Amino acid sequence: MIEFPGFATLLARLLDHRGLAPADLAGQAGAAEPEVAALLAGAGPDPVLLRRLAPALGLDAADLFELAALPLPEDLAPAGGMATTSITGVMRFALALPPEARAELRSHVAGLPSARQRGRIEGLPASVPYRHTPGNVLMRMVATRNLGWNGTAKAVQLLTGRSRMATVYGRIAADQAELTPDLVADLAVVLALPAADLAALLGLPLPEDAPAPGEAVRDTALLLRDLRRLGVEQLREAEDLARSLPPA
């Protein structure tokens, strides 16, 4: 079992990969340079600082909390429940929409209250038993999208066209399967992250021909971040809107 390094190493890897100085990150995040320097020196991550660093790093805040091995705050946690079919239904329609219609759909979804805020949790959130290893942390990041193994397999197929058994993703989380460059590239698409950034964080290589996702795929992966907050009833509302918008 390969142990994942601490957050200081992960942050240093990403900054090095991007050629970004700590002072530049601090400036972009509106943070004090000593705060960032302390993180890189091994200080425990502060949740408030993580929220400020996330947009400066181009990361989803929930992903940064997972990388820092901190519990997800309630406003970043997935809604839970049996939402996979509805989530992938919205994704399927979104992929067929023109840019302006996808923007309308994303705006509508972002404006909906979270299921947690409404007290409408249909079950436990998607979760992965904690093991601080590259595959486990990666699958915990995917699980923040309210996707279990079946949902992950469906999302990967929708966004990349590649099909794998759902059990593959469970085996990755349990460190029972190899985290290959192709898998890293495909899951980077689901997470709406540049594949090279994710590979740098994980300390793994990427296939040389890993293609960049198209605009529709990228927008749909970003939509997935907001869909995780919604309960089944809200997801059906979003799916109805996506179905009603004119396709490309």
N, C-alpha and C positions, 0 to 999 in steps of 0.2 A: 504494500500500500504506500503510495507516494503522498507524503504530507504536504499540504498547501502552506506556503510561507505566510508570515504575518502581514497585516495591512500595510505596514511601512514598505515592505519589499514590493508588494503589488502596486502601490502608488508610484514607487520609484521606477518600476518596470514600464508603467504606462507613460510617465513623464519622459523617460529616456527614449521610448519608442517614438513619441511625438516630437522629440527635441524641444520640450517645454521646460523652462527653468522654474524652480519653485516660486521665485518672485513673480513670474508671469502668471502662474496659477493663482497666487494670492490676489494679484491685481484684478484678474478676470472674475474671481469669486467675491470680491469685496471683502476679503479677509486680511488679517494682519499676517505679514510674512513670518513672524515667529511662530504663529499657530501652525502654518504649513510645515515649517522647519521641524517643529516638535513632532508632528505626525511622522515625518520621514525619519526622525530619530527613534521612533518606536513608542511615542506617547499613545495612550488609549484614545481612539477616535471619539470625538464629541458629536452627538447627534445633530446639534444645531449647525456645526461646521460642515458635517457631511451633506446636509441639505443645501448649503451654499456652494459646496464644491461640485455637486452633481451636475448642474447645468454648465458650469465652466469646463467640466471634463466631457460634456456631451453624453453623460450617463443618466439613466433613470435612477431616481433617488433610492428606490427599493433595491435596485441592483447594488448600489454602493453600500447599503446597509448589510446586504448579504456578503459582499466581499470583505466588509469589516467585521463579520461574525457578530453583528448586533441584532437583537430582536426587532422585527418590523414594527414601527409605530402603527397604530390602528388605522390612520388615514392612508397608509401605503399598503396595507394588507389586502389580499384578495377577498372577495365577498364570500367565497365558499359555495357549497351547494352543487347540485347537478347541472352545471351551466355549460358543459363542453359543447353539446349540440347547438345551443343557441349562440355561443361565441363563434364557433366555426361557421355557422350560418351567416352571421353578419360579415365575417371575413370574406366568405365566398362572394357575396353580393358586392362588397366594397372593391374587390379586385377588378370587377367588371365596369366600375364607374369611371367617368372622366374626372380629371383633377378637380374641377369646381364642385362636382357632386360629392366627391370624397371629402373635400374640405367642409361642405355643409354637414355631412354625416359626422365627421370628427368633432365639429363644433357642437352639434346636438348632443353627442355622447358625453363630451367634456362637461356640458352644462347640467347633466343629470346628477341628482344627489346619490351618494354611495348607498348601497344596500345596508351597510352597517349603520350609517347615519339614520336610516329609516327603521332600523331594528328588524330588517327582513333577511336574516341569515338562514338559508335553507339547510345548512349543514356545516361541518367543519371546513375551514379553508384548505385548499390544496397544500400539502406539506410533504417534506422529505426528511426522514430521520437524519439528524445532523452527524456528518463525518467531514472533518476539515481536510478534504482532498479535492483535487481539481474537478473531477467528474461530479462529485457530490455538490460542490459549490455552484457549478454550472447548472445543474438540474434544479437547485434551489432557486436560482435566478429565473429559470423558466417557470417554476411553480408560482412565482409571484404574479404571473399572468393568469392565475386561476386555472392552470392546465395540469392535469395529471398525465399519466403515461399515454393514455388513448388520445387525449387532447393534444399532447405534444406531437404525436405521430400524425394526427390530422392537420395540425398547423404547419408542420414541416412539409407535408405533401402539398398543401394549398400554396405555400409561399415559394417552394423550390421545385416542386414536381417530383421529388424523390420520396419513395415509399420504403418504410421500415416497419417491422413489427413493434408494437407498443412496448413489448417486454425489453427491447434493446435499451430504452431510456431508463427503465427501472434498474437494469443491470449496470448502467453507467453510474447512477446515483449510489448504488451499493458497491461500487468498485469491483464489479464482476465482469466488466467488459472494457475493452480498450477504447479510449477516447481518441479516435482517429482524426486526422486533419479534415477529412470530408464531413465528419459529424460536427466538428467545431465550426466549420464554415456554414453548415446548414442551420445550426442553432444560433449563430450570430445573426442570421437573417431574421429569425423569430424574435430575437431580442432587440432588433433595430440597431445593431452595433456594427461598425466596420469589422470585418472578419480579422484583419490584421491586428486591430486593437485587442480583440478578445483573445487571440492566440498569444499576444505579448503578455497579457495578464496571466494566462494559464501556463505560460512557459512552454508552449507547444508550437510545432511548425504548422504551416498551412500548405495546401496544395498550390503549386505555382499558378495554376489556371483558375483559381477561385474567382468567379465573376462577381461584379458588383450588382446588387439587385436593382431592378428597374423602379421607376417612380411609384407605380401602383403597389408594388410589393413593399417598398419602404413605407409608404403612407399607411398601408394596412397593418404593418408591424407596429407602427406608432399608435394606430387606433387600438391595437390589442392592449396597450398599456392602460388605456382608460376603460376598456371593456371589463377588465378584471374587477372593477369596483362594483359592478352591477349585478343585481339578482336576476333570476330567470325572467320575471315579469318585465323588467326594464330591458333586458336583452331582446325579448320578443318585440318590444316597442321599437328598439333600434333596428331590428331585422325588418320590421314592416316599413320603416322609413327607407332603409337601404333598397328594399325591393321596389318601392314606389318611385325612386329617383331614376331619371333616364340613363340607360347604359351608354357606354362609349360607342 
